[in-house]
Amino acid sequence: MPVPNQPVTLNDLHSRLNPTRVRTLLEPTSTAEVADAVRAARDRGLPVSVCGGRHAMGGQQFGADAVQLDLSRLTGVRSFDPERRLLTVGAGIQWPALVAELERRSAGLETPLTFRQKQTGADRLSLGGALSANVHGRGLRFRPFVDDVESFVLVDADGEVRHCSREEDHDLFAPAIGGYGLFGVITEVTLRLVPRQHLRRDVEVVDLQEIETSFEERLGRGYTYGDFQFMTDPAAPGFLDRGVLAAYAPVPDDVPLTADPRELTAQRWQQLLTLAHTDKARAFDLYSEHYLGTDGQVYRSDRQQLGVYVDGYHDSLDGPPASEMITEVYVPRTELGSFMRACREDFRAHEVECIYGTVRLIEPDEESFLPWAQGLRACIIVNLHVQHDEAGITKAVDDFRRIIDRALQRGGSFYLTYHRWATREQLLAAHPRLPAFLEKKHEHDPDDVFTSEWYRHLRRTLAG
């Protein structure tokens, strides 16, 4: 695959804070074309970076002056084994297409099969990206995505095709999952499937002090998915305390799915997003009213994980250029209340504008080389409003660093690649294996064929 010199500037779709001028943009359609492109770039001494759905915000998908591989055309099903419950797909396939393929291929099966978990909040995200970021969803008893991966095909820094699993090439399997594209280009993913279930959504509005009991009660009663979406109005008594708890319980397959379920349309989402910026109290009232209206609805276990994302939603808002930026921190579950109370005080004192936030649960990751899920944790995700000027970025850096500090003070950690604003001390406190991770990267890719803006920043930051 030729590597022309045709520079183009790319950016992520959500934060829009990562404009990156790459040397050229290639869209391979096969593993062979990826291998050819990697060899051609390596032979010319050019770095390679990889993207898929382009939602990643921390700079891990783009590298300045790199040969950019966009895997969005690397799709399709390679094989389906219903007896072993395995599906192999091109790494560029996105969740809506995956759901459609699984529906079609499961149509004649006594037990339809599907995926177990995906990221929430957006659907046009690639499976290769999910593996590279070792994502998670709203599962109550799940480990990160590594637990759902049987194997994958990777093109390494020499342009060689490697088949990686727990039994074969494990020395690449462990670091590449959650390796943010630094160990090679993942071109195929073999996914472990699970039986598709019917789930009943149970919804209530509760306070934070009830969450630990509510989660434990639902775990004990067999609920499989759930999250808590908290109030973001700093003027309200329930700020970062009161919220909507939605949990999903398996029901027999002969319980019919809700006909014409109440759903949030794209138009309704845009309205809620606008209100989240302009009238947070009204936004929570409408959001909780909607969710309470869905109490008792029955969904399929895969489709209940799909959602609406409005591309460019910020364009319709008045004001200077701005967007939202996400961070995610993890604390021991017993520390959730203390953490949220500290954030409530901090957000009010520093006028932190939180647009959206949720709490989920995660089980420990014991397989990837650089695990972010280091124990039984509560996951707290916050979406902060960030203005795209020097003052706005400076404020966001300070705000996110304080959030990270609150988590570290409670024995917690944070997700590495939502932004590049953590300090060296925070990085090493939360992820003490980072130096070993860089050593492993050098072992497999001594010439830094695979790079990104996040990787370059990480090396500079850790070097002090």
C-alpha positions in Angstrom: 0.0 0.0 0.0 1.7 3.3 -1.1 2.4 6.0 1.5 1.9 9.4 -0.3 2.8 12.7 1.3 -0.7 14.2 1.5 -1.0 16.1 4.9 -4.4 16.4 6.5 -5.5 17.8 9.9 -7.7 15.4 12.0 -9.6 15.9 15.2 -11.6 13.9 17.7 -15.4 14.2 17.4 -16.3 14.8 21.1 -13.9 17.3 22.7 -12.5 18.8 19.5 -9.3 19.6 21.4 -6.9 17.4 19.4 -6.3 18.9 16.0 -3.4 17.0 14.6 -1.7 17.3 11.2 -0.7 13.9 10.0 1.5 13.1 7.0 -1.2 11.1 5.2 -4.4 9.3 5.8 -4.8 5.7 4.6 -7.9 3.5 4.8 -6.8 -0.1 4.4 -9.5 -2.8 3.7 -7.5 -5.9 4.8 -4.9 -7.2 7.1 -2.5 -7.5 4.1 -3.0 -3.8 3.2 -2.3 -2.8 6.9 0.9 -4.9 6.9 2.0 -3.4 3.6 1.4 0.1 5.0 3.3 -0.6 8.2 6.3 -2.0 6.3 6.3 0.9 3.9 6.2 3.5 6.7 8.9 1.6 8.7 11.2 1.4 5.7 10.9 5.2 5.2 11.5 5.9 8.9 7.9 7.2 9.3 5.8 6.6 12.5 2.3 5.1 12.3 -0.9 6.0 14.3 -4.3 4.3 14.2 -7.9 5.5 14.5 -11.4 4.1 14.2 -14.5 5.9 15.3 -12.4 9.1 16.2 -14.1 9.6 19.6 -10.9 9.2 21.7 -10.0 12.4 23.4 -6.6 11.9 24.9 -4.5 12.0 21.7 -4.0 8.2 21.5 -5.5 8.0 18.0 -3.4 10.6 16.2 0.3 11.3 15.8 1.6 14.5 14.3 3.5 13.8 11.0 2.5 10.1 11.2 1.1 7.8 8.6 -2.5 7.7 9.9 -4.3 4.4 9.4 -8.1 4.7 9.6 -9.6 1.2 10.1 -13.2 2.2 9.4 -13.2 0.2 6.2 -11.8 -2.9 7.9 -15.2 -4.4 8.7 -17.2 -7.5 8.1 -17.6 -10.9 9.8 -14.7 -13.3 9.2 -16.2 -16.3 11.1 -19.1 -17.2 13.4 -18.9 -20.3 15.6 -22.2 -20.6 17.6 -21.1 -23.8 19.3 -18.1 -22.2 20.8 -19.9 -18.8 21.0 -17.2 -16.9 19.1 -17.4 -14.3 16.4 -14.4 -12.9 14.5 -14.8 -9.5 12.9 -12.7 -6.8 11.2 -11.4 -4.4 13.9 -13.1 -1.4 12.2 -16.6 -2.7 12.6 -18.8 -0.5 14.8 -21.4 -1.5 17.3 -24.6 -0.9 15.2 -23.2 -3.1 12.4 -22.1 -5.7 14.9 -25.6 -5.9 16.5 -27.1 -6.3 13.0 -24.7 -9.1 12.1 -25.4 -10.9 15.4 -29.2 -10.6 14.8 -28.9 -12.0 11.4 -26.6 -14.9 12.3 -28.6 -15.8 15.4 -32.0 -15.8 13.7 -32.1 -19.6 13.4 -30.5 -20.4 16.7 -32.3 -21.9 19.7 -30.3 -19.5 21.9 -29.5 -16.2 20.1 -26.0 -14.9 20.9 -24.7 -11.4 21.4 -21.9 -9.3 23.0 -21.8 -8.8 26.7 -20.8 -5.2 27.1 -19.9 -2.0 25.2 -19.1 1.6 26.0 -22.1 3.7 26.7 -22.9 7.2 25.4 -22.0 6.5 21.8 -22.3 3.6 19.4 -20.2 4.5 16.3 -17.1 3.2 18.0 -14.9 0.5 16.6 -14.3 -3.0 18.2 -10.5 -2.5 17.7 -10.7 0.7 19.7 -12.7 -1.0 22.4 -9.9 -3.6 22.7 -7.1 -1.1 22.5 -8.7 1.0 25.3 -9.9 -2.1 27.3 -13.3 -0.4 27.7 -16.2 -1.2 30.0 -19.9 -0.6 30.1 -22.6 -0.5 32.7 -22.3 -4.2 33.8 -22.6 -4.7 37.6 -20.4 -7.8 37.8 -18.2 -7.5 34.8 -14.4 -7.1 34.3 -13.2 -4.8 31.5 -13.4 -5.8 27.9 -10.3 -8.0 28.0 -12.6 -10.6 29.6 -14.7 -10.6 26.4 -11.9 -11.1 24.0 -10.9 -14.6 22.9 -8.1 -13.5 20.5 -7.1 -11.0 17.9 -4.9 -10.5 14.9 -2.2 -7.8 15.1 0.3 -6.3 12.7 3.5 -5.7 14.6 6.3 -3.1 14.1 8.0 -5.3 11.5 4.8 -5.6 9.5 4.4 -9.2 10.5 0.9 -10.6 11.2 0.6 -12.0 14.7 -2.2 -14.1 16.2 -2.5 -13.2 19.8 -4.5 -15.1 22.5 -4.0 -16.4 26.0 -2.3 -19.4 24.5 -0.5 -17.9 21.5 1.7 -14.8 21.5 0.5 -14.0 25.0 3.5 -11.6 25.4 1.6 -9.3 22.9 -1.9 -10.2 24.0 -1.6 -8.8 27.5 0.0 -5.4 26.6 -2.0 -4.8 23.4 -5.3 -5.0 25.2 -5.3 -1.6 26.9 -2.2 -0.7 25.0 -3.8 2.2 23.2 -2.5 1.2 19.8 1.2 1.3 20.7 2.0 -2.4 20.2 0.6 -2.9 16.7 -2.4 -2.5 14.5 -5.3 -4.7 15.6 -7.0 -5.9 12.4 -9.4 -8.7 13.6 -11.0 -9.4 16.9 -12.5 -12.7 18.0 -15.2 -11.9 20.5 -16.6 -14.1 23.2 -20.4 -14.2 22.9 -23.1 -14.7 25.5 -26.8 -15.7 25.3 -29.0 -12.8 24.5 -31.5 -12.1 27.3 -34.6 -10.2 28.1 -34.0 -7.6 30.8 -36.5 -5.5 32.8 -35.4 -1.9 33.6 -36.2 -0.8 37.2 -35.8 2.9 37.9 -35.9 5.0 41.0 -34.6 8.4 42.1 -32.3 8.0 45.2 -29.7 9.8 47.2 -26.0 8.8 47.2 -26.2 7.3 50.7 -28.7 4.7 49.4 -26.5 3.8 46.4 -24.2 1.2 48.2 -27.2 -0.6 49.6 -29.1 -0.3 46.3 -26.3 -1.7 44.3 -25.7 -4.6 46.7 -29.4 -5.4 46.9 -29.6 -5.6 43.1 -26.4 -7.7 42.9 -27.9 -10.1 45.4 -31.1 -10.3 43.3 -29.2 -11.1 40.1 -29.3 -7.7 38.3 -26.7 -7.6 35.6 -26.5 -4.0 34.4 -27.1 -0.6 36.1 -25.8 2.9 36.7 -26.5 6.0 38.7 -26.7 9.4 36.9 -26.4 12.2 39.4 -27.7 15.7 39.6 -25.3 18.4 38.2 -27.1 21.6 39.4 -24.7 23.2 42.0 -27.6 25.3 43.4 -29.6 22.2 44.3 -29.4 20.5 47.7 -29.1 17.2 45.8 -26.0 18.3 43.8 -23.7 15.3 43.1 -25.9 13.4 45.6 -29.4 12.8 44.2 -29.8 10.9 41.0 -31.5 8.4 38.8 -30.6 4.7 39.5 -31.5 2.4 36.6 -30.8 -1.3 36.9 -31.6 -4.2 34.6 -32.8 -7.6 35.8 -33.0 -10.8 33.6 -36.5 -12.1 33.0 -37.6 -15.2 31.2 -37.4 -15.0 27.4 -41.1 -15.6 27.1 -41.7 -12.2 28.8 -42.4 -10.0 25.8 -40.3 -7.0 24.9 -42.0 -3.7 25.5 -43.9 -2.7 22.3 -43.2 0.8 21.3 -40.9 1.6 24.3 -40.5 5.1 25.6 -37.1 6.2 24.3 -35.0 9.4 24.1 -34.9 10.6 20.5 -32.0 12.6 19.1 -34.2 15.7 19.3 -34.9 15.0 23.0 -31.3 14.4 23.7 -30.4 17.7 22.1 -32.9 19.4 24.3 -31.5 17.8 27.4 -27.9 18.7 26.4 -28.9 22.3 25.8 -30.6 22.4 29.2 -27.6 20.8 30.9 -25.7 23.9 29.9 -28.5 26.5 30.5 -30.9 25.2 33.1 -29.5 22.2 35.0 -32.5 22.0 37.3 -34.9 21.7 34.4 -32.6 19.2 32.7 -32.6 16.9 35.7 -36.4 17.2 36.1 -37.0 16.2 32.5 -34.3 13.4 32.5 -35.6 11.8 35.7 -39.2 12.2 34.5 -38.3 10.4 31.3 -36.4 7.5 33.0 -39.1 7.0 35.6 -41.5 6.7 32.7 -39.5 3.7 31.4 -39.6 1.8 34.7 -40.7 -1.8 34.0 -39.9 -1.7 30.3 -38.4 -4.9 28.9 -35.4 -4.8 26.5 -32.9 -7.1 24.9 -29.6 -7.3 26.7 -27.7 -6.0 23.7 -30.0 -3.2 22.5 -30.4 -1.7 26.0 -26.7 -0.8 25.7 -27.1 1.2 22.6 -27.8 4.9 22.8 -28.1 8.3 21.1 -25.1 10.5 20.4 -25.7 13.8 18.6 -22.7 14.6 16.5 -21.7 18.2 16.8 -24.3 18.9 19.5 -22.3 21.9 20.8 -22.7 23.7 17.5 -26.3 24.6 18.4 -25.3 26.2 21.7 -24.6 29.9 21.9 -21.3 31.1 23.3 -17.6 30.9 22.6 -16.1 27.7 21.1 -16.3 25.0 23.7 -17.0 21.3 24.3 -17.1 18.7 27.0 -14.2 16.7 28.2 -14.5 13.5 30.2 -12.5 12.1 33.0 -13.1 8.8 34.9 -11.8 8.0 38.3 -12.1 4.8 40.4 -12.4 4.6 44.2 -13.0 1.7 46.6 -16.7 1.3 46.8 -16.7 2.2 50.5 -15.1 5.5 49.6 -17.7 6.6 47.0 -19.7 8.8 49.4 -16.6 10.5 50.8 -15.3 11.1 47.3 -18.6 12.6 46.0 -18.9 14.9 49.1 -15.4 16.2 48.5 -16.2 16.8 44.8 -19.4 18.6 45.7 -17.5 21.0 48.0 -14.7 21.5 45.4 -17.0 22.0 42.4 -19.0 24.7 44.2 -15.8 26.4 45.5 -14.1 26.4 42.1 -17.3 26.8 39.9 -16.7 23.6 38.0 -19.3 23.2 35.4 -20.3 19.5 35.3 -22.6 18.8 32.4 -23.2 15.1 33.0 -22.0 12.4 35.5 -22.6 8.8 36.3 -21.5 6.1 38.7 -20.9 2.5 37.7 -19.2 -0.6 39.1 -16.2 -2.6 37.8 -14.5 -5.9 38.8 -10.7 -6.2 38.7 -8.8 -6.8 35.5 -6.2 -9.5 36.2 -5.1 -10.1 32.6 -3.9 -7.0 30.8 -0.4 -5.6 31.3 -1.5 -2.1 32.3 -4.8 -2.6 34.1 -6.9 0.4 35.0 -9.4 -1.7 37.0 -7.2 -2.6 39.9 -9.9 -3.9 42.3 -13.6 -3.8 43.2 -14.2 -0.2 42.4 -16.9 2.4 41.9 -16.3 4.3 38.6 -17.2 8.0 38.6 -17.5 9.6 35.2 -17.8 13.4 34.8 -18.2 15.4 31.7 -17.0 19.0 32.3 -17.6 22.0 30.1 -14.4 23.3 28.7 -14.0 26.6 26.8 -11.5 26.5 24.0 -9.3 29.4 25.0 -6.2 29.6 27.2 -8.1 30.5 30.3 -10.7 27.7 29.7 -8.0 25.0 29.1 -6.0 26.2 32.2 -9.2 25.9 34.3 -10.0 22.5 33.0 -6.5 21.2 33.7 -6.7 22.4 37.3 -10.3 21.0 37.7 -9.4 17.6 36.5 -6.2 17.4 38.5 -8.1 18.1 41.7 -10.6 15.4 40.8 -7.8 13.0 40.4 -6.3 14.0 43.7 -9.6 13.3 45.4 -9.5 9.8 44.0 -5.8 9.2 44.9 -6.4 10.4 48.5 -8.9 7.5 48.8 -6.8 4.8 47.3 -8.2 5.2 43.9 -6.9 5.8 40.4 -8.1 7.3 37.0 -8.4 6.3 33.4 -5.3 7.2 31.4 -6.3 8.5 28.0 -9.4 10.7 28.4 -7.0 13.7 28.5 -3.3 14.5 28.9 -3.6 16.7 32.0 -2.5 14.5 34.8 0.8 15.3 36.5 3.8 12.9 36.6 3.1 12.3 40.3 -0.5 11.4 39.6 0.4 9.1 36.7 2.8 7.1 38.8 0.7 7.0 41.9 -2.3 5.6 40.0 -0.4 3.5 37.5 2.9 2.4 39.0 3.4 -0.1 36.1 3.7 2.7 33.6 7.6 2.5 33.5 7.3 -1.2 32.9 4.7 -0.5 30.2 7.1 1.7 28.4 9.8 -0.9 28.7 7.5 -3.5 27.2 6.7 -1.1 24.4 10.4 -0.6 23.7 10.9 -4.4 23.7 8.2 -4.9 21.0 8.7 -1.7 19.1 12.3 -0.3 19.7 12.1 2.1 16.8 8.7 3.6 17.9 7.0 2.7 14.7 3.7 3.1 16.4 3.1 6.4 18.1 0.5 8.9 19.1 0.3 12.4 20.7 -0.6 10.7 24.0 2.4 8.4 23.9 4.8 11.2 23.1 3.3 13.3 26.0 3.6 10.3 28.3 7.2 9.8 27.6 8.0 13.5 28.1 6.0 13.6 31.3 7.6 10.6 32.9 11.1 11.7 31.9 10.5 14.7 34.1 
